[in-house]
Amino acid sequence: MFSVHRVMGSETEFGISQPDNPHANPMRDSARVIDAYAGPRGLKSSQSFWDFATESPLADARGFLMNVADADISQLTHLPQESVEAQYLANVVTENGARYYVDHAHPEYSSPEVLTPRDLVTYDRAGDLVALASVRALASSSEPVNLYKNNTDSKGSSYGAHENYLVDRGVDFDRLVTGLIPFFVTRQILCGAGRVGIGREGEAKGYQISSRADFFEAEVGLETTLRRPIVNTRDEPHADPAKYRRLHVILGDATLAEPATFVRFGSTSLVLGLIEAGLAPELELADPLQSLWDVSHDLTLGAKLPLADGSSRTALEIQEIYWAACAEHAGGDADTSEVLAEWRRFLDGLATEPRSLADSIDWVAKWVLLDGYRQREGIDWDHPKLALIDVQYHDVRPEKGLFHRLEKAGRIRRMTTDAEVDRAVVTPPEGTRAYLRSLAVTRFSDSLVAASWDSLVLDAGEYGTVRLPMSEPLKGNRELLAEKLADVHTGEELLRALGVTRLEPNRDDEV
């Protein structure tokens, strides 16, 4: 038996624009966005503040290390000085233990590690408030910016809404690929964000389910910005590599509707449990890439996807197979049962009347909104006004974003409250190492030299600089540390409280 519980997190690259200045430098503006949030809160913001020492973005789960000379510059995230936008890099660890930084030409919020899909929804939404705070801070400047929680711009470019899940290192990576591809290809019907236009630049008129599908060109691979793969092979666990593998999912859309985010992460976590237990359905698509595009372009949900055995199934039928396997083998804890019930509700609604889920799934909510406008105005899907409405749906400002206006009107369901999300902006999850990372940037800030997902670099007074590894995500949590660190305020005191009694300069000591 397995459950939905696992270490997981989200990454959102926000679309950025400067009103009335289409030629503005997005890298420069992204840095301004990060600094606008960090400055008033006294948070450190610089390229050097993030500890890149343990990062390995060129390590491939298939058993090799890509040569730096063969990598696209966008892949060299562990060598920020090599980046063409190095002068604009900014890295902040926020009060809740998240990372807020410049990722190429976008500000990105990477949530702190959480253990349940419900907490993921809360902390992902907290990132929307972080982005909103940046926009508000720059609104009165001479160069205000707007941010959008979407995945594409008007120039044929796409940017990510990535997902991260820790999985058992003992599971063969090929088994993960086999089990995930049919699920990922069809998962978009549950959590697509919708998009006006077919093709990368929207060159064909129409509306599709996923905003990302048209930008994928490979089944499996290491890249994230070129030849994007359905299953990404980056082997960078940010944790003990002997125990864990981090599945880095780049396929998903940026979801605003909380039920869609909940099902996106919850269903994926359960399918990973299936694979880890050796119970994944035996399905193989004949052409996964073509099927990915076909599902996105088919609003009827009736397209038959050819399987390798000569048969065919619809996206709904494939999702039903995965749901049934999870329902049969998963445990009965409350969090797992809630995910299964919501996933079931989505499948039932999509099978009978997809528009009934306009309160829960972004692609449906946006489709209903756009199609209603299109019919009232008597225009076709290639009308420029529809593309503008598409973008406006994702505006992070509540008074401008159409999603927020629909939600405020009660037309989109909420799973969180304003108070819960407000608290999550400044308070870390209690069950993971994000708790200690949060303390480091709030209480121990004067001693903190740099931070990352799996380390803290501290100025330990007379003992010099010490890197404190945090390779176990379930340590460094509130239960283990709150009482122990109640009266601790410096890096040196922190290390002593953790039992590091014989400090030496530049040594590593595990939490």
Beta strands, then each sheet from edge to edge (+ up, - down):
strand 1: 8-13
strand 2: 15-17
strand 3: 59-60
strand 4: 64-65
strand 5: 91-93
strand 6: 99-103
strand 7: 106-110
strand 8: 146-148
strand 9: 161-168
strand 10: 195-198
strand 11: 204-208
strand 12: 216-221
strand 13: 228-232
strand 14: 244-249
strand 15: 305-306
strand 16: 312-313
strand 17: 448-452
strand 18: 455-459
strand 19: 465-469
sheet 1: 5+ 6- 7+ 1- 9+ 14-
sheet 2: 2+ 8-
sheet 3: 3+ 4-
sheet 4: 10+ 11-
sheet 5: 12+ 13+
sheet 6: 15+ 16-
sheet 7: 17+ 18- 19+
end
